[in-house]
Amino acid sequence: MEKQNLWEVYSEAQLQELERVNTGYRAFLDAGKTERECVVETVKQAKAAGYKNLDDAMKAGKALTAGDKVYAVGMNKTVILFQIGSEPIENGMNILGAHIDSPRMDLKQNPVYEDTGLVYFDTHYYGGIKKYQWVTIPLAIHGVVVKKDGTSQNIIIGEDETDPVFVVTDLLIHLSSKRMDKKAAEVVEGEALDILVGSKPLKGEEKDAVKAGVLKLVKEKYGMEEEDFQSAELEIVPAGKARDCGIDRSMILAYGQDDRVCAYTSLVAMLATKDVKRTACCVLVDKEEIGSVGATGMHSKFFENTVAEIINLTGDYSELKVRRCMANSKMISSDVGAAYDPMYSDVYDKKSSSKMGYGLVIKKHTGARGKSGSNDANAEYIAKLRKIFDDNKVAFQMTEMGKIDAGGGGTIAYILAQFGMEVIDGGVAVLNMHAPWEVASKADVYEATRAYAAFLKDAE
């Protein structure tokens, strides 16, 4: 079906609102380059919108009633927002779910070493990346160091214009004849993704003098000993701010848009939602890029446990109410789609591909090849969403990832579907997905906020 480019139909008032939303989006990306930072920024915005900490309500034994707004944080890496509806919660919730982790490199727990007068931090890449994309670009360090006494230190190096930056070095073209014959996956090995951090020796040191100098600076600035790296979570991300992209400023170029573009638009929709019948929920989780595992991934019990606490504070608790609530819920798994790229048209089915500037990307299924590992939404649910979006004049496109045997991918949709709720994937089309710098259309960012708001308001 032929769709229309949204830039051709937006009114002047919509274009102004579009720019306002995208200004906030760029600020969110700059403030949240890690999952921890995203949680901090989300809680900040939620509090400003009147949300209260669920822990405080639980400790006070305060009942939750229609209109109450609460949030819960899990291990500083995942956050859930609820707005209590006027209907009993066992009738189900309307849920937006996105992830706030992104591909990157993490420092190993014993990262510091010196070799031939140069000092490096040893890294381990996280998520699916093309390793060769991470060499010779400016890099920053974001994260937290927790000492044995329990005190913690947040660290950001490389984002202020006066900060130093870091880099993974690459072999010069003049000596690369053999390497140029390698497969792309082997040109840069995972163990070669170490960042260069110093070259100046500490005077008076005879052995590993450059390392001694680096550790001296780290101690002076952050109070860290070398052993403190053992209890640190330090992430290596591209240095630099989100920027307008294109001479017409129609796009955004930034790190981490998979999946913070869907996290932000879900958050904006959630904070703007008022007076809901069905309880509205926005869940932003960690670890999607490595299988949604661990205590902060969607496979954990944190979401289910938090829903149980909400039910306990909205009436007489029972396990049956929890099960009914989950089974009766409806969800949009808000994750990015692969935007059609004419530079690589051979891996796309043009008829079924996401197009930038054409609205929310709806994927009936994800998975690979024969829909392996996929949630496959049913036709009845898709029909309901079509009506919601059409009634609210929201632009959307029904798409697939690419050609059937070209590859594939997944989201958190299948995990929530296990509760028996209706779930579908719906997000923003992105170019350069999983690269250090990704591209999204401002029109799609704006349209996603409208789509998610309509879903929270009207899904029944």
VENKALIN-V456622 format. One record per backbone hydrogen bond with DSSP energy under -1.0 kcal/mol. NH is the residue of the N-H (numbers start at 0). CO is the residue of the C=O. If there is no record, write none. Layout:
nh->{NH | NH}
co->{CO | CO}
//
This chain:
nh->{5 | 7 | 8 | 9 | 14 | 15 | 16 | 17 | 18 | 19 | 20 | 21 | 22 | 23 | 24 | 25 | 26 | 27 | 28 | 29 | 30 | 31 | 37 | 38 | 39 | 40 | 41 | 42 | 43 | 44 | 45 | 46 | 47 | 48 | 49 | 50 | 51 | 53 | 56 | 57 | 58 | 59 | 61 | 63 | 66 | 67 | 69 | 70 | 71 | 73 | 76 | 77 | 78 | 79 | 80 | 81 | 82 | 83 | 85 | 86 | 90 | 91 | 93 | 94 | 95 | 96 | 97 | 99 | 103 | 104 | 105 | 106 | 107 | 112 | 114 | 117 | 118 | 119 | 120 | 121 | 123 | 125 | 132 | 133 | 135 | 138 | 139 | 140 | 141 | 142 | 143 | 144 | 145 | 146 | 149 | 152 | 154 | 156 | 162 | 165 | 174 | 175 | 179 | 180 | 181 | 185 | 186 | 191 | 192 | 193 | 194 | 195 | 196 | 197 | 201 | 204 | 211 | 212 | 213 | 214 | 215 | 216 | 217 | 218 | 219 | 220 | 221 | 222 | 227 | 228 | 229 | 230 | 231 | 232 | 234 | 235 | 236 | 238 | 242 | 244 | 248 | 250 | 251 | 252 | 253 | 259 | 260 | 262 | 263 | 264 | 265 | 266 | 267 | 268 | 269 | 270 | 271 | 279 | 280 | 281 | 282 | 283 | 284 | 285 | 289 | 290 | 291 | 298 | 299 | 304 | 305 | 306 | 307 | 308 | 309 | 310 | 311 | 312 | 321 | 322 | 323 | 324 | 325 | 326 | 327 | 329 | 330 | 331 | 332 | 333 | 333 | 334 | 336 | 338 | 339 | 343 | 346 | 347 | 351 | 357 | 359 | 360 | 361 | 362 | 366 | 367 | 368 | 370 | 371 | 373 | 376 | 381 | 382 | 383 | 384 | 385 | 386 | 387 | 388 | 389 | 390 | 391 | 392 | 393 | 396 | 398 | 399 | 402 | 405 | 408 | 415 | 416 | 418 | 419 | 421 | 423 | 424 | 425 | 426 | 429 | 430 | 434 | 437 | 438 | 439 | 441 | 444 | 445 | 446 | 447 | 448 | 449 | 450 | 451 | 452 | 453 | 454 | 455 | 456 | 457 | 458}
co->{356 | 4 | 5 | 5 | 10 | 11 | 12 | 13 | 14 | 15 | 16 | 17 | 18 | 19 | 20 | 21 | 22 | 23 | 24 | 25 | 26 | 27 | 33 | 34 | 35 | 36 | 37 | 38 | 39 | 40 | 41 | 42 | 43 | 44 | 46 | 45 | 68 | 70 | 52 | 53 | 54 | 55 | 56 | 312 | 83 | 64 | 81 | 51 | 79 | 77 | 73 | 73 | 283 | 71 | 281 | 69 | 279 | 67 | 275 | 276 | 87 | 88 | 278 | 329 | 280 | 331 | 282 | 284 | 125 | 235 | 123 | 233 | 121 | 119 | 117 | 114 | 197 | 112 | 194 | 110 | 105 | 103 | 129 | 130 | 167 | 165 | 236 | 156 | 234 | 154 | 232 | 152 | 230 | 150 | 146 | 144 | 142 | 140 | 159 | 138 | 171 | 172 | 175 | 177 | 178 | 182 | 182 | 188 | 189 | 191 | 120 | 166 | 118 | 118 | 208 | 201 | 207 | 208 | 209 | 210 | 211 | 212 | 213 | 214 | 215 | 216 | 217 | 218 | 224 | 225 | 226 | 227 | 228 | 143 | 141 | 104 | 139 | 137 | 252 | 250 | 245 | 244 | 439 | 242 | 437 | 255 | 256 | 258 | 259 | 260 | 261 | 262 | 263 | 264 | 265 | 266 | 267 | 82 | 93 | 80 | 95 | 78 | 97 | 295 | 286 | 287 | 286 | 291 | 296 | 300 | 301 | 302 | 303 | 304 | 305 | 306 | 307 | 308 | 317 | 318 | 319 | 320 | 321 | 322 | 323 | 92 | 421 | 94 | 423 | 96 | 331 | 332 | 427 | 429 | 353 | 340 | 343 | 344 | 348 | 354 | 394 | 426 | 396 | 424 | 408 | 371 | 406 | 368 | 367 | 370 | 363 | 377 | 378 | 379 | 380 | 381 | 382 | 383 | 384 | 385 | 386 | 387 | 389 | 388 | 359 | 361 | 351 | 346 | 402 | 366 | 411 | 412 | 415 | 416 | 328 | 330 | 362 | 332 | 360 | 336 | 438 | 431 | 253 | 430 | 251 | 249 | 440 | 441 | 442 | 443 | 444 | 445 | 446 | 447 | 448 | 449 | 450 | 451 | 452 | 453 | 454}
//
